[in-house]
């Protein structure tokens, strides 16, 4: 059984970094990943030998135009909680979000993947579940989400959406909805649950009348 992290001081000072544009990981969120690049296969191999932690972070530059793009200031640590190797040498795995971090610098090393010095102190509260139903604008979120889904030709399990706990619902929507990378980053960097819920509602209300058909996987 994996040992729990009770305090941000239990988390390592350095993390392997997996830069992904348009992808964020939030505390207690689940992020499925399909790993096929050799450098990231090596990253997963190394993580599985240790604490199973990987840092998910967005590039702040277009990786298609820059060989080694700069990275955003804030990312999140996730722990590998499921793992499967395919016949064609890919890894299918799921990360469970633990705690956000501030990237203070990159660490020189001999790994093919990037390593970061990570400061978790600003996000110590991430390790405690939050989300009070009394302060949660569920009705407003439901109305905005319904219009957003309809206008973007998206589908969702509405029964699950209606019954989901506040934090689980907000984090899942923040991670899954096809917002722009900067909007995803704003959701990630929102100081607390209430701020993230408000930002999510605002983004849904602004975006629901724009964009073509898309799919949430």
JORATA-V597302 format. One line per field, one symbol per residue. ss: DSSP state (a for helix, b for strand, c for the rest). phi: phi as a letter, one per 30 degrees, with the letter a starting at -180 (. if undefined). psi: psi as a letter, one per 20 degrees, with the letter a starting at -180 (. if undefined). A space follows every 10 residues. Layout:
ss = ???
phi = ???
psi = ???
//
This chain:
ss = cccccccaaa cccbbbbbbc cccccccccb bbbbbccaaa aaaaaaaaac ccbbbbbcbc cccccccccc bccbbbbbbb bbbbbccccc bbbbbbbbbb bbbbbbbccc cccbbbbbbc aaaaaaaccc ccaaaccaaa aaaaaaaaaa accccccaaa aaaccaaaaa aaaaaacccc aaaaaaaaac ccaaaaaaaa aaaaaaaccc ccccccc
phi = .dddccbddd dddbbdccdb dibbbceidc bdbccbdedd ddededdddb dicbccbddc bdddcbdbdd cddbbbdbcd cbabccdcic ccbbccdcad bcddaccdac ddcdbbdccc ddbedddcdb jcedccdedd dddddddddd dchccbdddd ddcddedddd dddddcdddd eddeddddde ebeddddddd ddddddcdcb jcdbbcd
psi = ppqqohqhii qqhqqppnpo pjpqpqpjqp oqqophpghh gggggghhic jkpqppqpqj qoiiipgnqq qrhpaqpqpo iqppprhkkq porppppfqr qpohrqpprj qirqqqppoi hikhihipqa nphhjpmggg gggggggggg hjlqqqnhgh ghiqqggggg ggghhhqmrq ghhghhggip gagggggggg gggghhihjq qaprpo.
//
